[in-house]
Amino acid sequence: MRYINSLREGEQLSEIYLVKFKQIAKTKQGKSYYNMILQDKTGTVDTKIWDIGPGIDNFEQNDYIMVEAQVTFFQSGIQLNVRRLRQAKEGEYDPKDYIPTSDKDIEVMYKELLAYISGITQPHLRKLAEKYFVENANFVKNFKEHSAAKSVHHSFLGGLLEHTLGILKLCEVYVMQYPILNKDLLYTAAMFHDVGKLVEISNFPENDYTDDGQLLGHIIIGVEWLNETMKQIDGFPPKLASMLKHCILSHHGELEYGSPKKPAIIEAIALHMADNTDSKLMTFNEILQSGTEEKGDWLGYNRLFESNLRKTVF
């Protein structure tokens, strides 16, 4: 199989890919064409079908399609120009080749996460974590397989777990450096900060925003879950519940970034900093891994970082 991250300008290929996005657009002359994004486990590629006619079978988003295409280079990135297309048949492809997956061992990561739960000494917080991460088999399965985003960072199978574990590891460093931090509260908040993404974003291969994701968002969804569960745990301290919910509500740090509240306690600041660090560095890492050979040392302007990015080469 020719994986997307191995494609080079000028190549001709005949390969099966997953349709991540499909849109009918028009040229300046008013001619219709397909604007698409194709995907395999190594990434995505911008794709165009300029001539919609014989040789282009009907297909929909999330279909697996066989394409005959030329690899071109357009606006600092690889692009496929498709000449022929048909729907792929069952048995011609393995879905595992088309779902981006963490390069880390998912079961090993989950064992590391469980070790953090074992380190929580506050009984109500530990019970809350165990209700989800130990006792709820359906939650565990979904958590292991879910992405942390539609795009940008950790947008792959196991991404939510990898992102959560990364934040927990940063929080562990913070606790050692700043003993004033309440370890139990911070670890619990880190574990639950993004659980709402299990509802906000659909499962693979779609991996897109759901209606509740668009209308509510993962922060509100996650806090609603925890609020109901904490009520089921006898004697859960109301102030502790408020502190935990505040950490999750404020973990994006700023109102304009989607947090209903700005951080008001030190654990909320620490969680926000850990989340921001892990997401930003992973985003930069993914940029560096996404076929930057053609771009040279300077990678171009990036809207998220509001800067012209460069490889570390000297």
N, C-alpha and C positions, 0 to 999 in steps of 0.2 A: 504494500500500500504506500502511496505517496502522501506522506503527512504534510499538512499545510506549512509547518515551520521549516520544511526542507525545500519548498518551491523556490525556483529562481527564474528571473526574467528571461523570456525567450523560449521557455520550455513549452512543449505540447504535451497534454496529458489526457488520459481517459481514466476517470476515477470516481468513486462513490463518496459523497459527502452528505451531511445533514443540513437541511435548510433551516438556518437560525432565524432569518428574516426575509420577507418577500414583499415587494411593493411595485405597483405599476406607476411609472413616471413618464414624463414627456420631455423630449429634446426641445431646444429652442425653436426648431422647425415644426414642432407639434407632433412628432412621431413617437408612438408609445414604445417603451422598453421596460425590461424588468431590472429593478435595482434590488440586489440580494446580498445577504451575508451567509456564507457557507461555513460549516464548522466541522472539526474533528477534535480529538482529545488534546491536540497540541495548540489549538487556537482557532481563529476565525480569519476569513479572507473576504474582502470586498469583491463582489461579483456582478457582472453586467451581462444581460442578453439583449443585444442591440436589435437583432432581427427576430421578431416573434412570428413564427410561421411554421412550415413543414420542418420536421426534425426536432421541434420543441413540444414535447408531450405536456399534458396538464399535470400540475403538481401544486402542493400547498405547503405552507409553513409547517415545519417539523417532519416533513417527508424526507426519506433517504432517496437521493437521486444520483444517477450515473450521468456524468457530464463529460463531453469532449470540449476542451477549452485550451486557450493560449494564455500563458502567464505573461503579464505585462507589468510595467512599473509606472505608477501614476501618483503624483502628489505625495512623494516620499513613502510610498507603500506598494506592496504587491497587489495586483488586481487580476481577476480571471475574466476573460472574455469568452463566453460560452457559445459554441456553434451548434451543438446537438445536445439533447437532454431527454432522458426517460426516467420513469420511476424505477428504483432498484427493487429487485425481487427478494423475498425472504430466502435466506441461505446464501445470498451474495455478500452479506456484510455482517459484522459482529457489532452490536450496539456499543460494546465497551470501547471500541476504537473511536467513538464519536462523542464521548462524554469526557470533558477535561477532568482529570483526577489529581488529587494531591500527590506529590512525589514522596510524601512521608507515609509510613505504615499507619493506617487508620486505627488498627487495634492497639498498637503500641501507644499512639497518642491518647487513646481513650483510657488506657491504664494509667498514664501520667495524670490525666484529669482526675481520675478516681482517687489518686494519691493526695491531691489537694483537698478533696472532700474529707478524706481520713484525717487531715490536719486541722479541720474546723472543730473547735472545742465548744463553742456556744451551741447548746443542744437544739434550740429551735431552728437556727440556721442550718445546722447539719441535717436535721430531719427534713427541712425543706429541700435541700439539695438531693438527699437520698430518694425522696418521693419521685423526683424526675429522673435523675441520672443513674439510679440503681434499681428502683422498683418498677418503673414504667417502661416495659420492653418496647412498646410502639414508639415512645418518645426517643428512646436510645437509638433505635434503628434510624429514625428520621434525622436525628441530630448528627449521626455519623455520616450520613449520605448527603446532607444538604450543603448548598453553597452559602457563602456569607454575603453575596451580592449578585445582582444581575450582571454587572460588569465592574470595571475599575479594580477591585482587589478581591482575592480569594473567591473568584467566581467559578469554582470547580467543585466536583464531588469531594466531600471531606473538608471543604473550605471553611465552613462554620466551625467545625471542631478545631482545625488548625489555627484559625484566628482567635478563638476563645482560649486555647492553650497558650498561644503566644502572649496574650494579654495577662494570663495568670502568671507566666514566667516573669514578665516585666513587673507585675505587682509584687512578686516575691522579692525582687531586688529592691523595690521601693520600701517594703516593710523592713528589710535589713538596714537600709540607709536611714530611714525615718521611723524609729520605733514608736512614735506617737500615733502612727496609723493603726487602726483596729483591723488586724489581720483577718479575722473571721468575717467581718462585714465586707471588707474589700474583696476577698476571695469569692464570697457568695455573689456579690454584685457583678464581678467579672464573669462568673459562670453563666449568669442569667441575663447579661446586658443585651444580648442579641437573640434570645430564644424566640422572640416574636417574628423573626425572619422565617421560621418554619411555616407561618401562615402568610406572611407578607409576600414571599416568593414561592412560586410553584416548583414542583419537583422536576428533575431532568426527564426528558430532554428539553422541555419547554423553558424552565428556569426564568420565568418572567413574573412581573408583578400581578398579583391577584386583585380582585375587587377590594377586599379588605385591606390589602397592602396599599392600594391607591387611596382609599378613603380614610384609613386609620393610621397605618404605618406601624413598623415593628416595635417602636418604643411603647406606644399605647397598648398594643396587643400584648406585649410581654408583661407590662405592669398589671393589666387586667387578669392575666393568668395567675400571677403571683399573689395578687390581692385575694382572689378566691381560694387559693391553696392555703395561704397563711391563716385564713379564717377556719380552716379545717384542722389546724394544729393546735391542740389544747394549750392555752396559756401563752400564745405567741405575744410577746410584749408589743403593745401598740406603737411606742416610740421607735423600737427597733424596726418594725414594719415600715414606718414612715421613712426612716433613714435609708433602708434598702430601696424602697420605691424611688426616693429622691435620687439616689445614685444612678439608677437606670434612666429616670426621666431626664437627667441632666448630662448624660454621658457624651452627647455630641458637643457640649461645651457652650454653644451659642444658640440663641433663639433662631437666628437666620439659617442655621444648619439643621434645624428640625427638633431641637430640644425644647420641650414645653417650659423647662426651668433651667436657669444657669446654676452651676455648682455652688453650693452653700456650705458644704462640710468638706473636710480635708480628704476623706475617702472618695468623695465624688470628683474632686480635682485629680486625684491619683488615677482613678478609673478613666477619666477623660483623656489624660495625658498618655496612658498606656494604649488606649484605643486609637488615639490619633497617631502615635508612634508606629504601632503595628500596621495600621491601614496605609499610612503614607509610605513607609519603607517597603512594604509589599507591593504597592502600586509602582514605585520606582523600579523595584526588582523585576516586575513583570514587563515594564517598558524595556529594560535592558535585555530581557530574554526574548523579546518579540521580533526577531529578525532584523536587528539594527545594523547588520553588516553593511548593507547598502547605503546607510545614512552617514557613515563616517563617525568621527568622534562626537560631533555635535548632532543632537537628535531632533532639534526643532523645538518650537514653542509648545508648551503643554498648558492647557487651560487650568487644570487642577492645581498645578504648582505655580502658575502665573510666571513662568520663567522659561528661557531657552535652556534645555537640559543638555548635559554633556556626560560622556563616559569618563570614568576615573582612569585616565591613561596618561602616564608621564615617563 
